[in-house]
Amino acid sequence: QVQLVESGGGLVQAGGSLRLSCAASGRTFSTYTMGWFRQAPGKEREFVAAISGSGGNTYYADSVKGRFTISRDNAKNENAVNLQMNSLKPEDTAVYYCAAARRVVPNGYDYWGQGTQVTVSS
């Protein structure tokens, strides 16, 4: 069982930056692929970024590539995944969710956080 708690959301002007963090419980954090997703009002949830268990592989949606950076800390007392968001645009406004997966393919993500709101003003 993994519990995920996001933090770091807020209101920022276009062009600004935010750093989201997701604290994870559980002893086997490093075995999970971690992902960030977002859902804007009236839209479906969409993939933003993911990072492999070791941190050696990262994946990004085209819409955030070059602006967002995902990272993770697998240290014993610092199980966390972060999303550094730079050059933010109004279209990045959404609730951002952290998720954990044992095997993304074929099982998808197993655990989800409660979400944190990011609002980018123009």
Disulfide bonds with the S-S distance in Angstrom:
Cys22-Cys98 2.13
